[in-house]
């Protein structure tokens, strides 16, 4: 948390039994929260991606970029 990311920049990685994929920031800004529950229950990413499986919250550096 507190890390500044650029739109399209790497936030981290997700790993499956066969591959590793990078996670890209959808918008530039500052990471204000991360979902620590995923450390114990990574299946939430697939089971509930819009509710319990969220990855990070980003405060946009340019609020007009959200519209894009």
ROSE-4610 file (N, C-alpha, C; in Angstrom, 1 decimal, always signed):
// ROSE-4610
residu = [X/X/X/X/X/X/X/X/X/X/X/X/X/X/X/X/X/X/X/X/X/X/X/X/X/X/X/X/X/X/X/X/X/X/X/X/X/X/X/X/X/X/X/X/X/X/X/X/X/X/X/X/X/X/X/X/X/X/X/X/X/X/X/X/X/X/X/X/X/X/X/X/X/X/X/X/X/X/X/X/X/X/X/X/X/X/X/X/X/X/X/X/X/X/X/X/X/X/X/X/X/X/X/X/X/X/X/X/X/X/X/X/X/X/X/X/X/X/X/X/X/X/X/X/X/X/X/X/X/X/X/X/X/X/X/X/X/X/X/X/X/X/X/X/X/X/X/X/X/X/X/X/X/X/X/X/X/X/X/X/X/X/X/X/X/X/X/X/X/X/X/X/X/X/X/X/X/X/X/X/X/X/X/X/X/X/X/X/X/X/X/X/X/X/X/X/X/X/X/X/X/X/X/X]
num = [1/1/1/2/2/2/3/3/3/4/4/4/5/5/5/6/6/6/7/7/7/8/8/8/9/9/9/10/10/10/11/11/11/12/12/12/13/13/13/14/14/14/15/15/15/16/16/16/17/17/17/18/18/18/19/19/19/20/20/20/21/21/21/22/22/22/23/23/23/24/24/24/25/25/25/26/26/26/27/27/27/28/28/28/29/29/29/30/30/30/31/31/31/32/32/32/33/33/33/34/34/34/35/35/35/36/36/36/37/37/37/38/38/38/39/39/39/40/40/40/41/41/41/42/42/42/43/43/43/44/44/44/45/45/45/46/46/46/47/47/47/48/48/48/49/49/49/50/50/50/51/51/51/52/52/52/53/53/53/54/54/54/55/55/55/56/56/56/57/57/57/58/58/58/59/59/59/60/60/60/61/61/61/62/62/62/63/63/63/64/64/64/65/65/65/66/66/66/67/67/67/68/68/68]
x = [+0.8/+0.0/+0.9/+0.4/+1.1/+2.0/+2.0/+2.8/+2.1/+2.8/+2.2/+2.4/+1.3/+1.3/+0.9/+1.4/+1.0/+0.0/-0.9/-1.9/-1.2/-1.6/-0.9/+0.3/+0.8/+1.9/+1.6/+2.6/+2.4/+2.1/+1.1/+0.7/+1.2/+1.3/+1.7/+1.5/+1.4/+1.2/+0.2/-0.5/-1.3/-0.7/-0.8/-0.1/-1.2/-1.1/-1.9/-1.0/-1.5/-0.6/+0.2/-0.3/+0.4/+1.1/+0.7/+1.3/+1.3/+2.0/+2.0/+1.6/+0.7/+0.3/+0.5/+0.9/+1.0/-0.4/-0.5/-1.7/-1.3/-2.1/-1.8/-2.8/-2.3/-3.1/-4.1/-5.4/-6.3/-6.2/-5.6/-5.6/-4.3/-3.8/-2.7/-3.1/-2.3/-2.6/-1.9/-2.4/-1.8/-2.6/-2.0/-2.7/-3.0/-4.3/-4.7/-5.2/-5.4/-5.8/-5.5/-5.3/-5.1/-6.0/-6.4/-7.2/-6.4/-6.1/-5.2/-5.9/-7.2/-8.0/-7.6/-7.1/-6.7/-5.5/-4.7/-3.6/-4.0/-5.1/-5.7/-6.8/-7.3/-8.4/-8.3/-7.3/-7.1/-8.2/-9.0/-10.1/-11.2/-11.2/-12.1/-12.0/-10.8/-10.7/-11.6/-11.8/-12.7/-14.1/-14.3/-15.6/-16.4/-15.7/-16.4/-15.5/-15.2/-14.2/-14.7/-16.0/-16.5/-16.9/-16.8/-17.2/-16.0/-15.9/-14.9/-13.5/-13.4/-12.2/-11.4/-11.7/-11.0/-9.6/-8.7/-7.3/-6.8/-6.9/-6.5/-7.4/-7.3/-8.1/-7.0/-7.3/-6.4/-7.0/-6.4/-6.9/-6.3/-7.1/-6.6/-5.8/-4.7/-3.9/-4.6/-5.5/-6.2/-7.7/-8.6/-9.9/-10.7/-10.3/-10.9/-10.5/-9.4/-9.0/-9.9/-10.7/-11.7/-12.7/-13.1/-14.1/-13.5/-12.2/-11.6/-11.6]
y = [-1.2/+0.0/+1.2/+2.3/+3.5/+3.6/+2.5/+2.4/+3.2/+3.9/+4.6/+3.7/+3.6/+2.7/+3.6/+3.2/+3.8/+3.0/+3.6/+2.8/+1.8/+0.6/-0.5/-1.0/-0.5/-1.0/-2.2/-3.0/-4.2/-4.0/-4.7/-4.6/-5.8/-6.9/-8.2/-9.3/-10.5/-11.7/-12.6/-13.4/-14.5/-15.8/-16.9/-18.1/-19.2/-20.1/-21.3/-22.5/-23.7/-24.8/-24.9/-24.2/-24.3/-23.0/-21.9/-20.6/-19.5/-18.5/-17.3/-16.1/-15.3/-14.1/-12.8/-11.8/-10.5/-9.8/-9.0/-8.2/-6.7/-6.1/-4.7/-3.8/-2.6/-1.5/-1.0/-0.9/-0.3/+1.2/+1.8/+3.3/+3.6/+4.8/+5.3/+5.9/+5.7/+6.3/+5.7/+5.8/+5.2/+4.1/+3.0/+1.8/+2.2/+2.1/+2.5/+1.3/+0.2/-1.0/-2.2/-3.3/-4.6/-5.6/-6.7/-7.7/-8.8/-8.7/-9.7/-11.0/-11.1/-12.3/-13.3/-12.8/-13.7/-14.6/-14.2/-15.0/-16.4/-16.4/-17.7/-18.3/-17.5/-18.0/-17.4/-17.8/-17.2/-17.6/-18.6/-19.0/-17.9/-16.9/-15.8/-15.0/-15.0/-14.2/-14.7/-16.1/-16.7/-16.7/-17.0/-17.2/-15.9/-14.9/-13.6/-12.4/-12.3/-11.2/-9.8/-9.5/-8.2/-7.9/-8.9/-8.6/-9.0/-10.3/-10.7/-10.9/-11.1/-11.4/-10.2/-9.0/-7.8/-7.9/-7.3/-7.3/-6.1/-4.9/-3.7/-2.6/-1.5/-0.3/+0.8/+1.5/+2.6/+3.9/+4.9/+6.3/+6.9/+7.3/+7.8/+9.1/+9.2/+10.5/+11.5/+11.1/+12.0/+11.4/+12.1/+11.6/+11.5/+12.3/+12.2/+11.0/+10.3/+9.1/+7.9/+8.0/+7.0/+6.8/+7.9/+7.9/+7.2/+7.2/+6.5/+5.0]
z = [+0.0/+0.0/+0.0/-0.6/-0.7/-2.0/-2.7/-4.0/-5.1/-5.9/-7.0/-8.2/-9.0/-10.2/-11.4/-12.5/-13.8/-14.5/-15.2/-16.0/-16.9/-16.8/-17.6/-16.9/-15.8/-15.1/-14.3/-14.0/-13.3/-11.8/-11.3/-9.9/-9.1/-9.8/-9.2/-10.2/-9.6/-10.4/-9.8/-10.6/-10.2/-10.7/-9.9/-10.3/-10.3/-11.3/-11.3/-11.4/-11.5/-11.5/-12.8/-13.9/-15.1/-15.6/-15.0/-15.5/-14.5/-14.8/-14.0/-14.9/-14.5/-15.3/-14.5/-15.1/-14.5/-14.4/-13.3/-13.1/-13.5/-14.3/-14.8/-14.2/-13.8/-13.2/-14.3/-14.0/-15.0/-15.1/-14.1/-14.0/-13.2/-13.4/-12.6/-11.3/-10.3/-9.0/-7.9/-6.7/-5.5/-4.9/-4.6/-4.1/-2.6/-2.3/-0.9/-0.1/-0.7/+0.0/-0.8/-0.1/-0.8/+0.0/-0.7/-0.1/+0.4/+1.7/+2.4/+2.5/+2.4/+2.5/+1.4/+0.3/-0.8/-0.5/+0.5/+0.9/+1.4/+2.1/+2.6/+1.7/+0.8/+0.0/-1.4/-2.2/-3.5/-4.5/-4.2/-5.0/-5.1/-4.2/-4.2/-5.5/-6.1/-7.3/-8.4/-8.5/-9.5/-9.0/-7.7/-7.2/-7.0/-6.7/-6.4/-6.8/-8.1/-8.5/-8.2/-8.2/-8.0/-6.6/-5.7/-4.3/-3.4/-3.1/-2.1/-2.7/-4.1/-4.7/-5.3/-4.8/-5.3/-5.0/-5.7/-5.5/-4.7/-5.3/-4.7/-5.0/-4.2/-4.4/-4.8/-5.9/-6.3/-6.3/-5.7/-5.7/-7.0/-7.9/-9.2/-9.0/-9.8/-9.7/-10.6/-11.5/-12.4/-12.4/-11.7/-11.6/-13.0/-13.9/-15.3/-16.0/-15.6/-16.3/-16.0/-15.0/-14.7/-15.8/-16.4/-17.5/-18.7/-18.9/-20.0/-19.8]
